[in-house]
Amino acid sequence: MAIHDTAIVAPQAELGADVEVGPFSIIEDGVTIGDGTRLGPHCMIKRGVTLGSMCVLDVGVVLGSEPQDAKFQGEESFVRIGDNNTLREYVTIHRATGEGEATEVGDDNFLMAYTHLGHNTRMGSGVQMASFTGVSGHCVIEDRANIGGFVGVHQYVTIGRMCMIGGCSRITRDIPPFTTAVGNPGELRGINVIGLARRGISEDDQRALRRAFRAVYRSDQNTSEAIAALRANGPLSELVEEFVEFIERIDEGSRGRREN
Protein backbone atom coordinates (compact mmCIF):
# COMPACT_ATOMS: atom_id res chain seq x y z
CA MET A 1 0.00 0.00 0.00
CA ALA A 2 1.01 3.58 -0.67
CA ILE A 3 -0.86 6.02 1.57
CA HIS A 4 0.16 9.66 1.38
CA ASP A 5 1.21 11.26 4.65
CA THR A 6 -1.65 13.76 4.47
CA ALA A 7 -4.36 11.15 3.84
CA ILE A 8 -6.62 10.00 6.69
CA VAL A 9 -7.56 6.31 6.76
CA ALA A 10 -9.80 5.17 9.62
CA PRO A 11 -8.52 2.19 11.58
CA GLN A 12 -11.50 -0.02 10.71
CA ALA A 13 -11.35 0.62 6.98
CA GLU A 14 -10.29 -2.49 5.02
CA LEU A 15 -7.81 -1.85 2.22
CA GLY A 16 -6.59 -4.60 -0.10
CA ALA A 17 -3.10 -5.15 -1.46
CA ASP A 18 -1.40 -2.41 -3.46
CA VAL A 19 -4.06 0.21 -2.77
CA GLU A 20 -2.90 3.80 -3.32
CA VAL A 21 -4.40 6.75 -1.45
CA GLY A 22 -3.53 10.24 -2.65
CA PRO A 23 -2.91 13.47 -0.72
CA PHE A 24 -5.66 14.76 1.58
CA SER A 25 -8.02 11.88 0.81
CA ILE A 26 -10.24 10.56 3.63
CA ILE A 27 -11.47 6.98 4.08
CA GLU A 28 -13.96 6.39 6.89
CA ASP A 29 -14.61 3.34 9.05
CA GLY A 30 -16.79 0.71 7.41
CA VAL A 31 -15.18 1.11 3.98
CA THR A 32 -13.78 -1.82 1.98
CA ILE A 33 -11.44 -1.21 -0.98
CA GLY A 34 -10.20 -4.01 -3.24
CA ASP A 35 -6.70 -4.82 -4.44
CA GLY A 36 -4.91 -2.43 -6.73
CA THR A 37 -7.40 0.42 -6.54
CA ARG A 38 -5.94 3.93 -6.78
CA LEU A 39 -7.41 7.05 -5.17
CA GLY A 40 -6.27 10.48 -6.31
CA PRO A 41 -6.04 13.56 -4.10
CA HIS A 42 -8.96 14.96 -2.09
CA CYS A 43 -11.19 11.89 -2.45
CA MET A 44 -13.81 11.20 0.23
CA ILE A 45 -14.94 7.59 0.77
CA LYS A 46 -17.63 7.48 3.44
CA ARG A 47 -18.89 4.63 5.59
CA GLY A 48 -20.90 1.92 3.92
CA VAL A 49 -18.91 1.95 0.68
CA THR A 50 -17.49 -1.19 -0.91
CA LEU A 51 -15.14 -0.40 -3.78
CA GLY A 52 -13.79 -3.23 -5.93
CA SER A 53 -10.36 -4.06 -7.31
CA MET A 54 -8.35 -2.14 -9.89
CA CYS A 55 -10.56 0.95 -9.82
CA VAL A 56 -9.14 4.40 -10.57
CA LEU A 57 -10.53 7.48 -8.81
CA ASP A 58 -9.39 10.89 -9.97
CA VAL A 59 -9.26 14.06 -7.86
CA GLY A 60 -12.23 14.95 -5.67
CA VAL A 61 -14.36 11.81 -6.05
CA VAL A 62 -16.96 11.49 -3.26
CA LEU A 63 -18.60 8.13 -2.59
CA GLY A 64 -21.24 7.31 0.01
CA SER A 65 -22.66 10.69 0.98
CA GLU A 66 -26.17 10.65 2.41
CA PRO A 67 -28.90 10.60 -0.23
CA GLN A 68 -30.48 13.87 -1.30
CA ASP A 69 -33.90 12.52 -0.40
CA ALA A 70 -36.41 14.01 2.05
CA LYS A 71 -37.50 10.47 2.99
CA PHE A 72 -34.06 9.58 4.32
CA GLN A 73 -34.03 9.24 8.12
CA GLY A 74 -30.42 8.28 8.77
CA GLU A 75 -30.88 4.55 8.21
CA GLU A 76 -27.91 2.32 7.40
CA SER A 77 -27.48 1.99 3.66
CA PHE A 78 -24.66 1.34 1.23
CA VAL A 79 -22.79 1.98 -2.00
CA ARG A 80 -21.42 -1.13 -3.72
CA ILE A 81 -19.07 -0.67 -6.68
CA GLY A 82 -17.46 -3.48 -8.67
CA ASP A 83 -14.07 -3.88 -10.33
CA ASN A 84 -12.15 -1.95 -12.99
CA ASN A 85 -14.22 1.21 -12.77
CA THR A 86 -12.80 4.61 -13.72
CA LEU A 87 -14.31 7.59 -11.90
CA ARG A 88 -12.93 10.87 -13.16
CA GLU A 89 -12.74 14.28 -11.49
CA TYR A 90 -15.41 15.05 -8.88
CA VAL A 91 -17.71 12.09 -9.58
CA THR A 92 -20.30 11.69 -6.80
CA ILE A 93 -22.27 8.55 -5.92
CA HIS A 94 -24.76 8.66 -3.05
CA ARG A 95 -25.79 5.81 -0.80
CA ALA A 96 -29.35 4.53 -0.82
CA THR A 97 -32.53 5.44 0.99
CA GLY A 98 -34.03 2.55 2.96
CA GLU A 99 -32.61 0.32 5.66
CA GLY A 100 -30.10 -2.09 4.13
CA GLU A 101 -30.61 -0.76 0.59
CA ALA A 102 -27.71 -0.02 -1.75
CA THR A 103 -26.72 2.09 -4.71
CA GLU A 104 -24.96 -0.38 -7.00
CA VAL A 105 -22.42 -0.09 -9.81
CA GLY A 106 -21.10 -3.07 -11.79
CA ASP A 107 -17.72 -3.54 -13.48
CA ASP A 108 -15.73 -1.79 -16.22
CA ASN A 109 -17.66 1.48 -16.18
CA PHE A 110 -16.25 4.87 -17.19
CA LEU A 111 -17.85 7.85 -15.45
CA MET A 112 -16.39 11.11 -16.70
CA ALA A 113 -15.85 14.36 -14.81
CA TYR A 114 -18.61 15.78 -12.60
CA THR A 115 -21.07 12.95 -13.22
CA HIS A 116 -23.52 11.99 -10.46
CA LEU A 117 -25.42 8.83 -9.53
CA GLY A 118 -28.31 9.40 -7.15
CA HIS A 119 -29.53 7.17 -4.35
CA ASN A 120 -30.76 3.63 -5.08
CA THR A 121 -29.50 3.75 -8.65
CA ARG A 122 -28.40 0.46 -10.20
CA MET A 123 -25.80 0.63 -12.95
CA GLY A 124 -24.69 -2.44 -14.87
CA SER A 125 -21.30 -3.00 -16.50
CA GLY A 126 -19.49 -1.45 -19.43
CA VAL A 127 -21.39 1.85 -19.19
CA GLN A 128 -19.87 5.12 -20.41
CA MET A 129 -21.30 8.36 -19.01
CA ALA A 130 -19.91 11.66 -20.25
CA SER A 131 -19.16 14.76 -18.19
CA PHE A 132 -21.76 16.73 -16.22
CA THR A 133 -24.48 14.09 -16.57
CA GLY A 134 -26.78 13.60 -13.58
CA VAL A 135 -28.78 10.47 -12.82
CA SER A 136 -31.58 10.88 -10.29
CA GLY A 137 -32.60 8.39 -7.61
CA HIS A 138 -34.00 4.90 -8.26
CA CYS A 139 -32.79 4.76 -11.87
CA VAL A 140 -31.49 1.69 -13.70
CA ILE A 141 -28.69 1.97 -16.28
CA GLU A 142 -28.28 -1.35 -18.06
CA ASP A 143 -25.08 -2.85 -19.47
CA ARG A 144 -23.08 -0.99 -22.10
CA ALA A 145 -25.31 2.06 -22.28
CA ASN A 146 -23.56 5.15 -23.61
CA ILE A 147 -24.79 8.46 -22.19
CA GLY A 148 -23.64 11.79 -23.59
CA GLY A 149 -22.60 14.87 -21.65
CA PHE A 150 -24.91 17.26 -19.80
CA VAL A 151 -27.75 14.70 -19.79
CA GLY A 152 -30.39 14.83 -17.04
CA VAL A 153 -32.10 11.57 -16.14
CA HIS A 154 -35.40 11.72 -14.21
CA GLN A 155 -35.90 9.53 -11.15
CA TYR A 156 -37.14 5.95 -11.73
CA VAL A 157 -36.05 5.95 -15.38
CA THR A 158 -34.55 2.79 -16.88
CA ILE A 159 -32.03 3.15 -19.73
CA GLY A 160 -31.83 -0.12 -21.62
CA ARG A 161 -28.87 -2.17 -22.70
CA MET A 162 -26.60 -0.78 -25.44
CA CYS A 163 -28.53 2.49 -25.71
CA MET A 164 -27.00 5.72 -26.94
CA ILE A 165 -28.29 8.94 -25.32
CA GLY A 166 -27.30 12.15 -27.11
CA GLY A 167 -25.69 15.00 -25.20
CA CYS A 168 -27.80 17.68 -23.48
CA SER A 169 -30.88 15.42 -23.49
CA ARG A 170 -33.56 15.36 -20.79
CA ILE A 171 -34.65 11.77 -20.20
CA THR A 172 -38.01 11.47 -18.42
CA ARG A 173 -39.20 8.11 -19.77
CA ASP A 174 -37.65 4.66 -20.08
CA ILE A 175 -35.40 4.14 -23.12
CA PRO A 176 -35.71 0.64 -24.64
CA PRO A 177 -32.55 -1.38 -25.24
CA PHE A 178 -30.55 -1.01 -28.45
CA THR A 179 -32.04 2.41 -29.31
CA THR A 180 -30.83 5.98 -29.65
CA ALA A 181 -32.52 8.96 -28.04
CA VAL A 182 -31.85 12.69 -28.00
CA GLY A 183 -33.63 15.92 -27.19
CA ASN A 184 -35.53 17.80 -24.51
CA PRO A 185 -37.44 15.71 -23.68
CA GLY A 186 -35.55 12.72 -25.07
CA GLU A 187 -37.07 11.33 -28.25
CA LEU A 188 -36.39 7.88 -29.67
CA ARG A 189 -34.62 8.19 -33.02
CA GLY A 190 -33.96 4.59 -34.04
CA ILE A 191 -31.77 1.58 -33.42
CA ASN A 192 -28.20 2.16 -32.24
CA VAL A 193 -26.66 0.44 -35.27
CA ILE A 194 -23.17 1.84 -34.75
CA GLY A 195 -23.07 0.74 -31.12
CA LEU A 196 -24.48 -2.68 -32.00
CA ALA A 197 -21.92 -3.18 -34.77
CA ARG A 198 -19.10 -2.27 -32.39
CA ARG A 199 -20.38 -4.94 -30.00
CA GLY A 200 -20.37 -7.59 -32.71
CA ILE A 201 -24.14 -7.82 -33.17
CA SER A 202 -24.88 -9.44 -36.53
CA GLU A 203 -26.44 -7.54 -39.44
CA ASP A 204 -29.39 -9.95 -39.34
CA ASP A 205 -30.09 -9.04 -35.72
CA GLN A 206 -29.71 -5.35 -36.50
CA ARG A 207 -32.22 -5.61 -39.36
CA ALA A 208 -34.67 -7.48 -37.12
CA LEU A 209 -34.39 -4.78 -34.47
CA ARG A 210 -34.94 -2.03 -37.06
CA ARG A 211 -38.07 -3.79 -38.31
CA ALA A 212 -39.36 -4.15 -34.74
CA PHE A 213 -38.63 -0.50 -33.98
CA ARG A 214 -40.52 0.67 -37.08
CA ALA A 215 -43.44 -1.61 -36.23
CA VAL A 216 -43.76 -0.27 -32.68
CA TYR A 217 -42.86 3.41 -33.12
CA ARG A 218 -43.41 4.30 -36.76
CA SER A 219 -46.65 2.51 -37.68
CA ASP A 220 -50.28 3.51 -37.26
CA GLN A 221 -50.84 0.72 -34.73
CA ASN A 222 -50.77 1.28 -30.99
CA THR A 223 -48.05 -0.45 -28.97
CA SER A 224 -50.10 -3.51 -28.03
CA GLU A 225 -51.29 -4.04 -31.60
CA ALA A 226 -47.80 -3.66 -33.00
CA ILE A 227 -46.29 -6.15 -30.57
CA ALA A 228 -49.12 -8.63 -31.20
CA ALA A 229 -48.47 -8.37 -34.94
CA LEU A 230 -44.75 -8.99 -34.42
CA ARG A 231 -45.43 -12.08 -32.36
CA ALA A 232 -48.00 -13.35 -34.85
CA ASN A 233 -45.28 -13.62 -37.49
CA GLY A 234 -43.48 -16.33 -35.54
CA PRO A 235 -40.86 -16.58 -32.78
CA LEU A 236 -38.87 -13.40 -32.23
CA SER A 237 -35.10 -13.34 -32.17
CA GLU A 238 -33.49 -13.10 -28.75
CA LEU A 239 -32.68 -9.39 -29.08
CA VAL A 240 -36.09 -8.47 -30.48
CA GLU A 241 -37.73 -10.40 -27.64
CA GLU A 242 -35.65 -8.39 -25.16
CA PHE A 243 -36.66 -5.17 -26.91
CA VAL A 244 -40.36 -6.08 -26.91
CA GLU A 245 -40.45 -7.32 -23.31
CA PHE A 246 -38.85 -4.08 -22.16
CA ILE A 247 -41.57 -2.05 -23.89
CA GLU A 248 -44.29 -4.24 -22.37
CA ARG A 249 -42.87 -3.58 -18.91
CA ILE A 250 -42.95 0.18 -19.56
CA ASP A 251 -46.68 -0.10 -20.22
CA GLU A 252 -47.13 -1.96 -16.93
CA GLY A 253 -45.53 0.93 -15.01
CA SER A 254 -46.63 4.54 -14.81
CA ARG A 255 -45.56 7.77 -16.52
CA GLY A 256 -43.58 5.72 -19.03
CA ARG A 257 -41.34 4.31 -16.31
CA ARG A 258 -41.50 0.63 -15.47
CA GLU A 259 -39.82 1.03 -12.05
CA ASN A 260 -42.25 3.73 -10.88
N, C-alpha and C positions, 0 to 999 in steps of 0.2 A: 504493500500500500504506500501511496505517496500523498500525505495530507499536509497541506500548506500550514505554516506556523500560525497564520491568522484565522484559519478555519476553526469552527466549533463543531465538534462531533460528540453528541450525548453518549454517556457510557453504555446505555442499553440499546443503542443503534447497532445493527448487525451489518457489517460490511464484508463482502467476499474478497477473494484474492485479487490483487493487482488493481484495486479501486483507486482512482485518483480524485482528490477533492481540492478545488482551486481556492485562491485567496478569498477570504471573507465569506465563504459559504457556510451555511448552518444546516446541520442534520439533527433532527430531534430524536428523542426516545421513541421507540416503537416503529422505527424505519428499518426496512431490509433492502439492501442493495446488492445485486448479483456481481459475479466475477467480471473484472475487466471494464466496468463502467467508469466513465470519466465525467466529472462535474467541473464546469468552468468556474470563473469567479462570480461571487455574489449570488449563488444559487441558494434557494430555501426549500428544504425537503422536510415537510411537517409530519407529525405523527400519523400513523395509519397508512403510510405509503409503502408499497412494495414495488421496487424497481428492478427489472431483470438484468441479465448479463449483457455486456458489450453495448450498452447504450451510451450515447454522447449527448451531453447537455451543455449548451453554450451559455454565455453570460446571462445572469438574471432570471433563469428559469425558476418558477415557483410551483411546487406540487403539493397538493393536500390542504390548501386553504379551505376554510369553512365555505359551504355553498352559499351563493347569493340567492337565498330562498327564504321567504317570510315564514314558511312552514317549519324551517329547521329549528330545533329546540336543544341543540347541543348533544344530540345522541352520537354514539360511537359509529363511525362509518369510515370508508376506506377509499384509496386509490390503488388500483392494481395495474401495473404496466409490464408488458412482456419484454422480450429480448430484441436487441439490435435496432432499437428506436433512436432516431435523431431528433432532438428537440432544440431548435435554434433559439436566437436571442429572445428572451422575455416571454417564452411560452408559459401559459398558465393552465393548470388542470385542477379543478376543484373536486373535493371529495363529495360523497353522495348525501342526499337527504334520506332519512329512514334508518332505524336501528339495524346495524349489520349490513347495510346496502353498500354498493361499491360503484365508483366510476371505473370503467375498464377499458384498457387499450391493449391490443394484441401485439404482434411482432412486426418488425421491418417497416415501420411507419416513418414518414418524414414530415414533420410539422415545422413549417418555416416561421420566420420571425413574427412575434406578437400575435400568434394564433392562440385561441382559447377554446377549451372544452369545458362545458358547464357540468353541473352535478348530474349524476346518474346516467351520463352518456356512456354508450357502448360502441367502441371503435374496433373494427376487425383488424386485419393484417394487410400490409402492402399499400396503405393509404398514403396519398400525397395531398397536403393541404397548404396552400400558398399563403403568403404573409397577410396579416391583418384580418384573417377570417375568424368569425366568432360562431361557435356552435352552442346553442342554448341547452337547457336541461332536458334530460330524458330523451335525447336523440339517439338514433342508431346510424352508424356509418359502416356500411358493409365492406367486405374485402375489396381492395384495389380500386376504390373510388378515387377520383382525381378532382379536387376542389380548387378553383381558382382563387385569386386574391381578392380581398375586400368583400367576401361573401358573408351574408348574414343568414343563419339557419334558425328558423323558428323552433320553439320547444316542441317535443314529441314527433318531430319529423324523422322519417327513415329515408336515407339515401342508399339506393340499391347497389349491388355489386357491379363493379367496372363502369360506373357512371362517370360522366364528365360534366362538371358544373362550371359554366363560364364566369369569369371575373366580374365583380361588382353586382352579382345577382342577389335577389332576396328570395329565399326558399321557404315557402309557407306550407307546402303540401309535399307528400311523399313523392320521391322520384324513382320510378321503376328501374330495375337493373338493366344494364347494357345501353342506357339512353344518354342523350345529351340534353342539357337544359341551360337556359340563359335568360336574363331579364329581370325586371322589377314589376310584378312578381315573376319568378322563374317560370318559363314556358318550355314545354318539351319540344325539341326540334327534330329529333330522329334517333336513330341507332348510332352508338359510338363506334363506328366502323374502324376508325384509326386505332382507338384503344383496343378493340377486339383483335385486330390484326396483330398488334404488338404482343398480345398475350397468346398468339398462336391459335386463335379460334378460326375454324375452317370457313372458306367462302360459302359453303353450303349452309352452315349454321348462321352466318351473317345474313344471307338471303332470306332464310326462314324467319329470322328476327325482324327484318325489314318488312316482310309481308305481314307478320303479326302486328307490328306497330301501325302500319297503314290501316289494317282491318279495325283496330281498336280506336285509333285517334284521328283517322282521316276519312272514315266512311260515314254514311248517313245513319248507321245503326247506333243504338246506345251501347254502353259497355257490355251489358249482359248479353244482348243479342249478338254482338261481334264475337264474344268469347264462345258462345254456343255454336256459332257458325264455324269457328276455327276447330272446335272439338268434333264437330259433325264430319269433318273431312278426314278423320282418322287420328291415330295417336300422334301427339305432338312430340317434337324433339325435346331433349332434356332441357336445353336453354329456353326454348319457347314455353315449355311448361313452367319453368321458374319465373319467367316474365309474366305469364298469365296468372299464376297463383299469387304473385305479389300484388297485382292489380285487384284481384278478388278480395284480398285482405284489406286493401285500402277502402273498398266499398263497405266492408264490415265495420270499419272504424267510424270516426266522425271528423268533420272538417277536412276531409282528404288525408287524414293521418291515422294509420292503422294502430299505432300505439296509444292513441288518445282515448 
